[in-house]
Amino acid sequence: MGRVAWPAKKRYRWRNEFGEGIHIDIHTQAVQLPATYWPQNSAVPPLYQTAAYTYHSVDQVDRIFLGEESGYTYTRGGNPTSETLAALVRDLEGGDGAVVAASGMGALLVGIMTLAPKPTPILLAREVYGGSVGLVRQVLEPLGYSLNWVDARDEMAIRAALSKGPGLLLVETISNPLGRVSPLDTLIPAAHQAGCKVLVDNTFATPYHARPLQWGADLVMHSVTKFIGGHSDLILGVLVGSDKWVDRAASLINVMGVTPDPYASWLALRGARTLALRMERASENAMTLAAMLKNHAALVKVYYPGLTSHPDYAIARRILSRGFGAIFALHLKGGRRAVERFASGLKLVPFVPSLGDVMTTISHPAVASHRELSAEEQETVGIDDGVVRVSVGIENVRDLIEDFGSALTEAEPV
Ligand SMILES: *Cc1c(COP(=O)(O)O)cnc(C)c1O
């Protein structure tokens, strides 16, 4: 008996069966799996929980290594389950190719090494994820890369920073936790004009709200752990872009060993199919909740890019579609003590130092996501001890309004 032959399609090149040029809505696109034949006519992609693949021909293995024949040899270099996830995210982001990595941080490291393989100044948008700053400081600076900060909305500062010849700009579509939105439509072309590559962390926006490749981003990355996975049960990352960059990234993932576990990819595939539905509900909930809470007496301010009071409201209207995302921040009067009272006053919403779950969660950036930054740096990006990040889920918003309302009242300084 012959073995099941994997369909002769190059990895991460599978096309949605609608083909190119036919517009389908993201709600439809997300539930569509890349068209292919699954062994035994399985309706959904099977889990290929395997380290390696068996053959009976030395010549065939040689052809696969040479790229003359498609197939898999060893999961560090490629796995059908992970590549199906990559294909789904590729289609959602509108890229040519995509590749999955072991984590968001793994994808970020590989993305940086792909676009800037030799030491160069790296320009970081001021409010990027604390872990990204840690990566540059702990891994890349000792290798000779340098780190410069820029306010992504300050045109003069950007021009000045770009004139110093950085090799790479790392920017987030929507920042953590204050919801600062980057003007990707002007920023990316400006960087390219200065010969600077652009890596966009689109974790917070997801392709539901923004697709940075449309403005020319060289690579887009996600922490799949968050909204794409959507259920706080896995750690994964992904990179999307042109075939040239994705091929290079895939080979770095192989040699660096930041390979995704097939089971995590399989879980993420299941989660990703409801991404559009979850984002629709979560961003509606976030808008309602942020608007309800914005004048609460216990608060200094609510930060949500969908509120007209947000400094980036105009940019958000331009860059984001279908709403403004599922994350907002509350700045409580009374600092960390008030945050403590608020966290213990919430009955439905737990403290979870992550985000993007179907359930609403809170976190404290000064203690969790941004602890990599010094007190002074935290102050520059507006992270105060009184700031709480809220990752809004898909619950009935009336229950959330009640829970937040009473916990905030308990947190009010007396
Ligand atoms: C979580 C996160 C990362 C890191 O991803 P991991 O999957 O935790 O490695 C990177 N960027 C942003 C914006 C994140 O929220």
PDBQT file of the ligand as one rigid body, heavy atoms in Angstrom, charges set to zero:
ROOT
HETATM    1  C1  LIG A 501       2.194  39.373  23.382  1.00  0.00    +0.000 C 
HETATM    2  C2  LIG A 501       2.767  40.293  22.397  1.00  0.00    +0.000 A 
HETATM    3  C3  LIG A 501       3.989  40.006  21.753  1.00  0.00    +0.000 A 
HETATM    4  C4  LIG A 501       4.781  38.765  22.092  1.00  0.00    +0.000 C 
HETATM    5  O1  LIG A 501       4.112  37.606  21.716  1.00  0.00    +0.000 OA
HETATM    6  P1  LIG A 501       4.278  36.174  22.457  1.00  0.00    +0.000 P 
HETATM    7  O2  LIG A 501       3.345  35.298  21.713  1.00  0.00    +0.000 OA
HETATM    8  O3  LIG A 501       3.915  36.400  23.894  1.00  0.00    +0.000 OA
HETATM    9  O4  LIG A 501       5.697  35.768  22.326  1.00  0.00    +0.000 OA
HETATM   10  C5  LIG A 501       4.452  40.893  20.814  1.00  0.00    +0.000 A 
HETATM   11  N1  LIG A 501       3.788  42.024  20.511  1.00  0.00    +0.000 NA
HETATM   12  C6  LIG A 501       2.620  42.331  21.109  1.00  0.00    +0.000 A 
HETATM   13  C7  LIG A 501       1.920  43.582  20.724  1.00  0.00    +0.000 C 
HETATM   14  C8  LIG A 501       2.077  41.491  22.067  1.00  0.00    +0.000 A 
HETATM   15  O5  LIG A 501       0.923  41.819  22.668  1.00  0.00    +0.000 OA
ENDROOT
TORSDOF 0
